[in-house]
Amino acid sequence: MTTQFSCIEIEEKSWDNILTMRLSGKLTKEDYEQFIPEIERMIGAHDKVRILVELVDFHGWTVAAAWEDSKFGMRHFSDIERMAIVGDTAWEKGMTLLLKPFTKAKVKYFDVDQMTAAKAWIKGE
């Protein structure tokens, strides 16, 4: 199942508890209000989830979106088991390091040409 929002595309894979997200542009509070319920629904169905985030022409967050992201992180600190972030810029790689203190999830960055490795890692292979 694929759900499309303005800057976000979410795909629930047949890999049980894995959610794939493609983020582009600049995320807003309204984007979070649309896609957070999708993630929470999956958390409710699977207890622990794994998220693969692909960043494509990503420009970050508005201040309000960053606040929504922080609230989500506090609310679901232990609900995300693994998070793979796939991108192509140094700041996106750095962003991965900033996420680690805000989640119990194993977080790992992959360059865009390592998508196959990211998918294998998120599945636990």
C-alpha positions as CSV (number, residue, x, y, z in Angstrom):
1,M,0.0,0.0,0.0
2,T,1.4,3.4,-1.0
3,T,0.1,6.7,0.5
4,Q,1.2,10.0,-1.1
5,F,1.3,13.3,0.7
6,S,2.8,16.6,-0.5
7,C,6.4,16.0,0.4
8,I,6.1,12.4,1.6
9,E,5.4,9.0,0.0
10,I,4.8,6.2,2.5
11,E,4.8,2.5,1.5
12,E,4.0,-0.3,3.8
13,K,6.0,-3.2,2.6
14,S,5.1,-6.9,2.7
15,W,8.1,-7.2,5.0
16,D,5.9,-7.3,8.1
17,N,6.9,-4.3,10.2
18,I,8.8,-2.2,7.7
19,L,7.7,1.1,6.5
20,T,9.4,2.9,3.6
21,M,9.2,6.6,3.4
22,R,10.5,8.9,0.6
23,L,10.9,12.5,1.7
24,S,11.4,15.4,-0.6
25,G,11.2,19.2,-0.4
26,K,10.7,20.9,3.0
27,L,8.5,19.2,5.5
28,T,5.8,21.2,7.2
29,K,3.6,20.7,10.3
30,E,0.8,19.8,8.0
31,D,2.8,17.0,6.5
32,Y,3.4,15.6,10.0
33,E,-0.3,15.8,10.8
34,Q,-1.0,13.7,7.7
35,F,1.6,11.0,7.9
36,I,2.1,10.5,11.7
37,P,-1.3,8.7,11.9
38,E,0.0,6.2,9.3
39,I,3.1,5.4,11.3
40,E,1.1,5.2,14.5
41,R,-1.3,2.8,12.9
42,M,1.6,0.6,11.9
43,I,3.1,0.8,15.4
44,G,-0.3,-0.3,16.8
45,A,-0.4,-3.3,14.4
46,H,3.2,-4.4,14.9
47,D,4.4,-3.1,18.3
48,K,7.9,-2.4,17.0
49,V,8.5,-1.0,13.5
50,R,11.5,-0.5,11.2
51,I,11.6,2.5,8.9
52,L,13.6,3.0,5.8
53,V,13.8,6.7,4.9
54,E,14.9,7.8,1.4
55,L,15.8,11.5,1.1
56,V,15.3,12.8,-2.4
57,D,15.9,16.5,-3.0
58,F,15.2,17.0,0.7
59,H,15.4,20.5,2.2
60,G,14.7,19.8,5.8
61,W,11.9,21.0,8.1
62,T,10.1,24.1,9.0
63,V,10.4,25.0,12.7
64,A,6.8,23.8,13.3
65,A,7.6,20.5,11.6
66,A,10.8,20.0,13.6
67,W,8.7,20.4,16.8
68,E,6.2,17.8,15.5
69,D,9.1,15.5,14.8
70,S,10.4,16.0,18.4
71,K,7.0,15.2,19.9
72,F,6.7,12.1,17.8
73,G,10.2,11.0,18.9
74,M,9.4,11.4,22.6
75,R,6.0,9.6,22.2
76,H,7.5,6.7,20.3
77,F,11.1,6.6,21.8
78,S,11.0,2.8,22.1
79,D,8.6,1.9,19.2
80,I,11.1,2.1,16.4
81,E,13.5,-0.8,16.2
82,R,15.7,0.2,13.3
83,M,15.9,3.2,11.0
84,A,17.9,3.3,7.8
85,I,18.4,6.7,6.2
86,V,19.4,6.8,2.5
87,G,20.6,10.1,1.2
88,D,23.3,11.9,-0.9
89,T,24.6,14.9,1.1
90,A,26.9,15.3,4.1
91,W,24.3,17.2,6.1
92,E,21.8,14.2,5.7
93,K,24.5,11.9,7.0
94,G,25.1,14.3,9.9
95,M,21.4,14.4,10.6
96,T,21.6,10.6,11.2
97,L,24.0,11.2,14.1
98,L,21.7,13.8,15.6
99,L,18.8,11.3,15.7
100,K,20.6,8.7,17.8
101,P,20.1,10.3,21.3
102,F,16.3,10.7,20.6
103,T,15.5,7.1,19.9
104,K,16.3,3.5,21.1
105,A,16.3,2.5,17.4
106,K,19.5,1.4,15.7
107,V,20.0,4.2,13.2
108,K,22.3,3.8,10.1
109,Y,23.0,6.1,7.2
110,F,23.5,4.8,3.6
111,D,24.6,6.7,0.5
112,V,22.0,6.7,-2.3
113,D,24.0,4.0,-4.2
114,Q,23.7,1.7,-1.3
115,M,19.9,1.2,-1.4
116,T,20.2,-2.6,-1.7
117,A,22.4,-2.7,1.4
118,A,19.9,-0.4,3.3
119,K,17.0,-2.7,2.4
120,A,19.0,-5.8,3.6
121,W,20.0,-4.0,6.9
122,I,16.5,-2.8,7.6
123,K,15.2,-6.4,7.2
124,G,18.0,-7.7,9.5
125,E,19.9,-9.6,6.9
